[in-house]
Amino acid sequence: MEFSQTRVLVTGASSGIGRATAVRLAKEREITLILSGRDEARLRETWTLCGERAEDVLWPRELDNAWAAGEALQEFLQARQLSVQAFVHCAGMAPLLPLRLADAETAHRIMEVNFFSAAALLETLISRHVNRKELTRVVLISSVQSQIGAKGQGFYCASKAALEGFLRAMAEELGPRVRVNAIRPGAVPSRMADELTARADLLTKDVAEGYTLGLGMPEDIASMVAFLLSEEARWITGQCFTVDGGRMAH
Ligand SMILES: NC(=O)c1ccc[n+]([C@@H]2O[C@H](COP(=O)([O-])OP(=O)(O)OC[C@H]3O[C@@H](n4cnc5c(N)ncnc54)[C@H](OP(=O)(O)O)[C@@H]3O)[C@@H](O)[C@H]2O)c1
């Protein structure tokens, strides 16, 4: 694939799809990375898996206060004199939260991490004062659960539906300079997926059932991220691509 010189901020890079994305992107010599996640030890593991490249940097950060995170990103970039050309938002949380047990704090936290942090970090990255006009590509990681319900996942499903509405508006608002797309993964193994399948009694059906191609791997999502960031995707914006082994086809 063809890439221009790009520094990519990847949230959720300490695990699962975000980690696989970082490892995939690190194969491209034109790409350098800002790896973000909460757990610094896990972020370092990702950096090692990426080949311990000196040009890649870590940004350990909690995202449950989205606008505080946006300000922290500004300070981080300015202190290191870094600019960012692409943003991949993989950070997410999906605690089981049936409505009858829902509390405001957890419900807000899901929205902050899954949706508002994408908006707040993007706001920083389009700031001329912080990032000049360097940002050109955004990929947001949604979920097939923006389209299909699951017991105990009301707030998660809503957060992903919000992300998808947001992406279409941003494609209009930030185009033509910035291309904004999203990916809707089906189930792939990760810490999040493990936590959910361990409580399969609360899911609508057995997770693997219904995947024509079987369950995928985080690398299957990472390939699509790489494509959307590449020059080959230069005429694609405002779209959400389902990558789910056939789950949504029936
Ligand atoms: N796996 C699936 O089947 C699947 C399907 C559809 C969509 N997705 C989406 O894919 C994305 C990645 O999920 P995953 O499956 O790779 O799960 P994962 O392995 O649990 O990774 C989640 C990532 O989000 C970060 N994160 C969680 N809460 C955070 C917070 N409060 N502040 C900052 N970072 C936080 C984690 O950081 P720490 O490691 O530091 O905790 C981790 O890097 C999510 O948006 C998820 O909704 C996953």
PDBQT file of the ligand as one rigid body, heavy atoms in Angstrom, charges set to zero:
ROOT
HETATM    1  N1  LIG A 301     -13.269  -7.077  20.097  1.00  0.00    +0.000 N 
HETATM    2  C1  LIG A 301     -14.438  -7.008  19.502  1.00  0.00    +0.000 C 
HETATM    3  O1  LIG A 301     -15.113  -8.027  19.273  1.00  0.00    +0.000 OA
HETATM    4  C2  LIG A 301     -14.983  -5.691  19.003  1.00  0.00    +0.000 A 
HETATM    5  C3  LIG A 301     -16.080  -5.692  18.150  1.00  0.00    +0.000 A 
HETATM    6  C4  LIG A 301     -16.571  -4.472  17.707  1.00  0.00    +0.000 A 
HETATM    7  C5  LIG A 301     -15.985  -3.291  18.075  1.00  0.00    +0.000 A 
HETATM    8  N2  LIG A 301     -14.903  -3.317  18.929  1.00  0.00    +0.000 N 
HETATM    9  C6  LIG A 301     -14.324  -2.028  19.287  1.00  0.00    +0.000 C 
HETATM   10  O2  LIG A 301     -12.933  -2.070  19.047  1.00  0.00    +0.000 OA
HETATM   11  C7  LIG A 301     -12.271  -1.144  19.932  1.00  0.00    +0.000 C 
HETATM   12  C8  LIG A 301     -11.104  -1.845  20.597  1.00  0.00    +0.000 C 
HETATM   13  O3  LIG A 301     -11.616  -2.869  21.439  1.00  0.00    +0.000 OA
HETATM   14  P1  LIG A 301     -10.853  -4.229  21.684  1.00  0.00    +0.000 P 
HETATM   15  O4  LIG A 301     -11.784  -5.322  21.352  1.00  0.00    +0.000 OA
HETATM   16  O5  LIG A 301      -9.519  -4.184  21.067  1.00  0.00    +0.000 OA
HETATM   17  O6  LIG A 301     -10.785  -4.207  23.293  1.00  0.00    +0.000 OA
HETATM   18  P2  LIG A 301      -9.590  -4.200  24.338  1.00  0.00    +0.000 P 
HETATM   19  O7  LIG A 301      -8.573  -5.222  23.970  1.00  0.00    +0.000 OA
HETATM   20  O8  LIG A 301     -10.259  -4.290  25.653  1.00  0.00    +0.000 OA
HETATM   21  O9  LIG A 301      -8.943  -2.749  24.144  1.00  0.00    +0.000 OA
HETATM   22  C9  LIG A 301      -9.590  -1.608  24.600  1.00  0.00    +0.000 C 
HETATM   23  C10 LIG A 301      -8.621  -0.473  24.544  1.00  0.00    +0.000 C 
HETATM   24  O10 LIG A 301      -9.291   0.704  24.987  1.00  0.00    +0.000 OA
HETATM   25  C11 LIG A 301      -8.538   1.291  26.035  1.00  0.00    +0.000 C 
HETATM   26  N3  LIG A 301      -9.425   1.897  27.021  1.00  0.00    +0.000 N 
HETATM   27  C12 LIG A 301     -10.473   1.329  27.656  1.00  0.00    +0.000 A 
HETATM   28  N4  LIG A 301     -10.994   2.186  28.544  1.00  0.00    +0.000 NA
HETATM   29  C13 LIG A 301     -10.252   3.319  28.463  1.00  0.00    +0.000 A 
HETATM   30  C14 LIG A 301     -10.279   4.571  29.145  1.00  0.00    +0.000 A 
HETATM   31  N5  LIG A 301     -11.163   4.830  30.100  1.00  0.00    +0.000 N 
HETATM   32  N6  LIG A 301      -9.348   5.504  28.816  1.00  0.00    +0.000 NA
HETATM   33  C15 LIG A 301      -8.415   5.244  27.858  1.00  0.00    +0.000 A 
HETATM   34  N7  LIG A 301      -8.345   4.088  27.186  1.00  0.00    +0.000 NA
HETATM   35  C16 LIG A 301      -9.249   3.134  27.493  1.00  0.00    +0.000 A 
HETATM   36  C17 LIG A 301      -7.787   0.150  26.672  1.00  0.00    +0.000 C 
HETATM   37  O11 LIG A 301      -6.681   0.685  27.397  1.00  0.00    +0.000 OA
HETATM   38  P3  LIG A 301      -5.966  -0.163  28.609  1.00  0.00    +0.000 P 
HETATM   39  O12 LIG A 301      -5.369  -1.384  27.960  1.00  0.00    +0.000 OA
HETATM   40  O13 LIG A 301      -4.914   0.737  29.078  1.00  0.00    +0.000 OA
HETATM   41  O14 LIG A 301      -7.043  -0.503  29.563  1.00  0.00    +0.000 OA
HETATM   42  C18 LIG A 301      -7.419  -0.661  25.449  1.00  0.00    +0.000 C 
HETATM   43  O15 LIG A 301      -6.273  -0.140  24.837  1.00  0.00    +0.000 OA
HETATM   44  C19 LIG A 301     -13.331  -0.650  20.906  1.00  0.00    +0.000 C 
HETATM   45  O16 LIG A 301     -13.779   0.615  20.513  1.00  0.00    +0.000 OA
HETATM   46  C20 LIG A 301     -14.458  -1.660  20.748  1.00  0.00    +0.000 C 
HETATM   47  O17 LIG A 301     -15.700  -1.096  21.037  1.00  0.00    +0.000 OA
HETATM   48  C21 LIG A 301     -14.389  -4.482  19.400  1.00  0.00    +0.000 A 
ENDROOT
TORSDOF 0
